[in-house]
Amino acid sequence: MNKQTEIEAAVLRRLLKHLDDNKSVQNIDLMNLAGFCRNCLSKWYMAEAEQQGVKVDYDQAREYVYGEPYDAWKAKYQPPATVEQLAAFNATSVK
């Protein structure tokens, strides 16, 4: 692995740790502010794995990003979206 790839891998690990340390930041807030969320990272991970010839399904990718099965994470940390969050989400063109 070259230095660039090592740096990029370390940055991803740091981003995932940051998201894990800040579970109160909801996916809908990430989508509203940045146009991506933990589920997007999971989809990107799955797509890149496929590009490399590695079969990773969506549940496996989400478990990697969330650090545990998604349903368990969601039950513990993700309350229902508020009316305001949903309105902001629906007003954006990034979905």
NUTIDO-735157 format. One line per 10 residues: their letters; for each residue x, y, z of C-alpha. Coordinates in nm, 2 decimals. Example, Ala and Ser with C-alpha at 12.3 -4.5 7.8 and 13.67 -1.06 7.14 Angstrom:
<nodes>
as) 1.23,-0.45,0.78; 1.37,-0.11,0.71 $
</nodes>
This chain:
<nodes>
mnkqteieaa) 0.00,0.00,0.00; 0.14,0.34,-0.09; 0.15,0.64,0.15; -0.15,0.81,-0.02; -0.37,0.50,0.03; -0.25,0.46,0.39; -0.34,0.83,0.46; -0.68,0.79,0.29; -0.75,0.47,0.49; -0.65,0.65,0.82 $
vlrrllkhld) -0.88,0.94,0.73; -1.17,0.71,0.68; -1.10,0.54,1.01; -1.09,0.88,1.18; -1.41,0.99,1.02; -1.59,0.67,1.13; -1.45,0.71,1.48; -1.57,1.07,1.49; -1.92,0.97,1.38; -1.91,0.69,1.64 $
dnksvqnidl) -1.81,0.93,1.91; -2.09,1.17,1.80; -2.39,0.94,1.78; -2.62,1.23,1.86; -2.55,1.37,1.52; -2.84,1.21,1.33; -2.82,1.09,0.97; -3.10,1.32,0.86; -2.90,1.62,1.00; -2.59,1.50,0.81 $
mnlagfcrnc) -2.80,1.47,0.49; -2.95,1.82,0.54; -2.61,1.98,0.61; -2.36,1.78,0.41; -2.56,1.58,0.15; -2.43,1.24,0.29; -2.48,1.03,0.60; -2.36,0.70,0.75; -2.58,0.51,0.51; -2.42,0.69,0.21 $
lskwymaeae) -2.08,0.59,0.35; -2.20,0.23,0.37; -2.32,0.24,0.01; -1.99,0.39,-0.10; -1.80,0.12,0.09; -2.01,-0.15,-0.07; -1.96,0.00,-0.42; -1.58,0.03,-0.38; -1.55,-0.32,-0.25; -1.73,-0.44,-0.56 $
qqgvkvdydq) -1.49,-0.24,-0.78; -1.21,-0.43,-0.60; -1.38,-0.77,-0.67; -1.49,-0.81,-0.31; -1.85,-0.91,-0.23; -1.99,-0.69,0.05; -2.36,-0.67,0.10; -2.54,-0.36,0.23; -2.59,-0.50,0.58; -2.22,-0.59,0.61 $
areyvygepy) -2.12,-0.24,0.49; -2.35,-0.08,0.74; -2.21,-0.29,1.02; -1.86,-0.17,0.92; -1.96,0.19,0.92; -2.19,0.18,1.23; -1.96,-0.05,1.43; -2.25,-0.29,1.50; -2.56,-0.42,1.31; -2.76,-0.12,1.18 $
dawkakyqpp) -3.09,-0.23,1.35; -2.92,-0.24,1.69; -2.75,0.10,1.63; -3.08,0.25,1.51; -3.27,0.13,1.81; -3.02,0.27,2.05; -2.93,0.60,1.89; -3.17,0.72,1.62; -3.49,0.88,1.73; -3.76,0.94,1.47 $
atveqlaafn) -3.69,1.25,1.26; -3.87,1.57,1.36; -4.11,1.75,1.14; -3.85,2.02,1.09; -3.58,1.77,1.00; -3.81,1.61,0.74; -3.91,1.94,0.60; -3.55,2.04,0.55; -3.47,1.71,0.40; -3.76,1.73,0.16 $
atsvk) -3.66,2.08,0.06; -3.31,1.98,-0.06; -3.23,1.83,-0.40; -2.96,1.60,-0.25; -3.11,1.27,-0.17 $
</nodes>
